[in-house]
Amino acid sequence: VVMSAGTMNTLRILLRSSVVAGLGPIPNLGKYFSLGGDNLALYRLPRDIAPKKIEGHFLDAVMAVPGAKGFDHQSMAFAPPFLGGGWLMRALQGQRTLTMFGFGPDAMDGEVTWKGRGMVVRHQPQGVVARIRSTQDRIAQEFGRTKAPRSSEGKPARPWFSCHPIGGCRMATDPSRGVVDFKGQVFGHPGLYVADASVFPIMTIGGPQLSVSALASWIAERIVNEAA
Ligand SMILES: Cc1cc2nc3c(=O)[nH]c(=O)nc-3n(C[C@H](O)[C@H](O)[C@H](O)COP(=O)(O)OP(=O)(O)OC[C@H]3O[C@@H](n4cnc5c(N)ncnc54)[C@H](O)[C@@H]3O)c2cc1C
């Protein structure tokens, strides 16, 4: 059996199978999980600076931050067409709002467990989110922001959405440190494999799609070789 349903779906199926459906314990399942350090921030701009109409796609730029060493996180500003120019972005535009979405890899110390009839996700990427907020504040300052950001400033980082779930079925050299071996086979469950982003032991900086494909074909090769 090869599980390849994406991080959240693979975790849901394996946790349910393990806890409810009688598959038995899978050591470390759900640990070493992350949603990424995502932070959406809205800043009110002064009337004379806010553009009346923004054209084009979302802005994706690289800037040097004094004192920063290497890559730590990224932050993008959205223009309306990115979300289809829908009611939300029109409303934000009308309110002279600078909308920024930031992302950065974290320590992958979150955990997903099974409780009752569903999954419980525990993940609080405090460090990287604080750094993203600080960068977003500095960018907004350059735009002449006058009002405090309407993001969750001052509150603990508790993500309310994420595009970056990863881990939970960590690949490792032995069962004390992960869920699957280097072939993607679940420790203690011969014939059960995982081949998607849930096996990643660390978070990628960019989109992991190519790495997921490479990993899946590596695991497929191991399965074919073992069967031969
Ligand atoms: C750090 C990071 C950065 C990222 N950056 C980007 C980015 O810049 N741009 C971007 O587009 N994305 C980005 N992503 C998202 C990324 O594309 C996804 O994480 C990636 O596609 C996950 O691949 P996957 O194979 O694990 O799962 P998926 O691509 O979700 O594949 C799972 C497949 O299984 C199928 N499936 C689900 N449940 C079942 C079931 N019960 N039975 C049968 N089939 C099922 C689904 O339909 C789907 O086809 C990022 C993610 C991370 C972690």
The ligand as an SDF file (V2000), in Angstrom:
LIG
                    3D

 53 58  0  0  0  0  0  0  0  0999 V2000
    7.5330   25.0970    2.1740 C   0  0  0  0  0  0  0  0  0  0  0  0
    6.4440   24.9970    1.1240 C   0  0  0  0  0  0  0  0  0  0  0  0
    6.4110   25.9240    0.0960 C   0  0  0  0  0  0  0  0  0  0  0  0
    5.4080   25.8500   -0.8650 C   0  0  0  0  0  0  0  0  0  0  0  0
    5.3960   26.7540   -1.8750 N   0  0  0  0  0  0  0  0  0  0  0  0
    4.4750   26.6560   -2.8640 C   0  0  0  0  0  0  0  0  0  0  0  0
    4.4950   27.5500   -3.9540 C   0  0  0  0  0  0  0  0  0  0  0  0
    5.3320   28.4520   -4.0250 O   0  0  0  0  0  0  0  0  0  0  0  0
    3.5610   27.4010   -4.9340 N   0  0  0  0  0  0  0  0  0  0  0  0
    2.6250   26.4020   -4.8820 C   0  0  0  0  0  0  0  0  0  0  0  0
    1.7960   26.2850   -5.7890 O   0  0  0  0  0  0  0  0  0  0  0  0
    2.5740   25.5490   -3.8340 N   0  0  0  0  0  0  0  0  0  0  0  0
    3.4720   25.6520   -2.8340 C   0  0  0  0  0  0  0  0  0  0  0  0
    3.4340   24.7820   -1.7660 N   0  0  0  0  0  0  0  0  0  0  0  0
    2.3840   23.7480   -1.7130 C   0  0  0  0  0  0  0  0  0  0  0  0
    2.8810   22.4790   -2.4080 C   0  0  0  0  0  0  0  0  0  0  0  0
    2.5270   22.5730   -3.7650 O   0  0  0  0  0  0  0  0  0  0  0  0
    2.2750   21.2530   -1.7470 C   0  0  0  0  0  0  0  0  0  0  0  0
    2.8350   21.1640   -0.4480 O   0  0  0  0  0  0  0  0  0  0  0  0
    2.6200   19.9840   -2.5350 C   0  0  0  0  0  0  0  0  0  0  0  0
    1.8680   19.9560   -3.7070 O   0  0  0  0  0  0  0  0  0  0  0  0
    2.2940   18.7860   -1.7170 C   0  0  0  0  0  0  0  0  0  0  0  0
    2.5140   17.6130   -2.5330 O   0  0  0  0  0  0  0  0  0  0  0  0
    1.9420   16.2170   -2.0900 P   0  0  0  0  0  0  0  0  0  0  0  0
    2.2790   15.2300   -3.1940 O   0  0  0  0  0  0  0  0  0  0  0  0
    2.3860   15.8900   -0.7190 O   0  0  0  0  0  0  0  0  0  0  0  0
    0.3530   16.4120   -2.0310 O   0  0  0  0  0  0  0  0  0  0  0  0
   -0.6820   16.8310   -3.1700 P   0  0  0  0  0  0  0  0  0  0  0  0
   -0.0150   17.5690   -4.2770 O   0  0  0  0  0  0  0  0  0  0  0  0
   -1.8220   17.4760   -2.4490 O   0  0  0  0  0  0  0  0  0  0  0  0
   -1.1430   15.4140   -3.7930 O   0  0  0  0  0  0  0  0  0  0  0  0
   -2.0230   14.5390   -3.1100 C   0  0  0  0  0  0  0  0  0  0  0  0
   -2.9490   13.8910   -4.1330 C   0  0  0  0  0  0  0  0  0  0  0  0
   -3.7070   12.8560   -3.4760 O   0  0  0  0  0  0  0  0  0  0  0  0
   -5.0750   12.9760   -3.8400 C   0  0  0  0  0  0  0  0  0  0  0  0
   -5.8820   12.4540   -2.7190 N   0  0  0  0  0  0  0  0  0  0  0  0
   -6.1580   13.0540   -1.5490 C   0  0  0  0  0  0  0  0  0  0  0  0
   -6.9050   12.2340   -0.7610 N   0  0  0  0  0  0  0  0  0  0  0  0
   -7.0700   11.0920   -1.4470 C   0  0  0  0  0  0  0  0  0  0  0  0
   -7.7380    9.8690   -1.1760 C   0  0  0  0  0  0  0  0  0  0  0  0
   -8.3770    9.6470   -0.0240 N   0  0  0  0  0  0  0  0  0  0  0  0
   -7.7210    8.9040   -2.1150 N   0  0  0  0  0  0  0  0  0  0  0  0
   -7.0480    9.1000   -3.3010 C   0  0  0  0  0  0  0  0  0  0  0  0
   -6.3960   10.2480   -3.6040 N   0  0  0  0  0  0  0  0  0  0  0  0
   -6.4040   11.2200   -2.6860 C   0  0  0  0  0  0  0  0  0  0  0  0
   -5.3030   14.4770   -4.0840 C   0  0  0  0  0  0  0  0  0  0  0  0
   -6.4050   14.6710   -4.9480 O   0  0  0  0  0  0  0  0  0  0  0  0
   -3.9690   14.8690   -4.7360 C   0  0  0  0  0  0  0  0  0  0  0  0
   -3.9920   14.6640   -6.1260 O   0  0  0  0  0  0  0  0  0  0  0  0
    4.4120   24.8290   -0.7880 C   0  0  0  0  0  0  0  0  0  0  0  0
    4.4520   23.9030    0.2640 C   0  0  0  0  0  0  0  0  0  0  0  0
    5.4550   23.9900    1.2150 C   0  0  0  0  0  0  0  0  0  0  0  0
    5.4850   22.9680    2.3140 C   0  0  0  0  0  0  0  0  0  0  0  0
  1  2  1  0
  2  3  1  0
  2 52  2  0
  3  4  2  0
  4  5  1  0
  4 50  1  0
  5  6  2  0
  6  7  1  0
  6 13  1  0
  7  8  2  0
  7  9  1  0
  9 10  1  0
 10 11  2  0
 10 12  1  0
 12 13  2  0
 13 14  1  0
 14 15  1  0
 14 50  1  0
 15 16  1  0
 16 17  1  0
 16 18  1  0
 18 19  1  0
 18 20  1  0
 20 21  1  0
 20 22  1  0
 22 23  1  0
 23 24  1  0
 24 25  2  0
 24 26  1  0
 24 27  1  0
 27 28  1  0
 28 29  2  0
 28 30  1  0
 28 31  1  0
 31 32  1  0
 32 33  1  0
 33 34  1  0
 33 48  1  0
 34 35  1  0
 35 36  1  0
 35 46  1  0
 36 37  1  0
 36 45  1  0
 37 38  2  0
 38 39  1  0
 39 40  1  0
 39 45  2  0
 40 41  1  0
 40 42  2  0
 42 43  1  0
 43 44  2  0
 44 45  1  0
 46 47  1  0
 46 48  1  0
 48 49  1  0
 50 51  2  0
 51 52  1  0
 52 53  1  0
M  END
$$$$
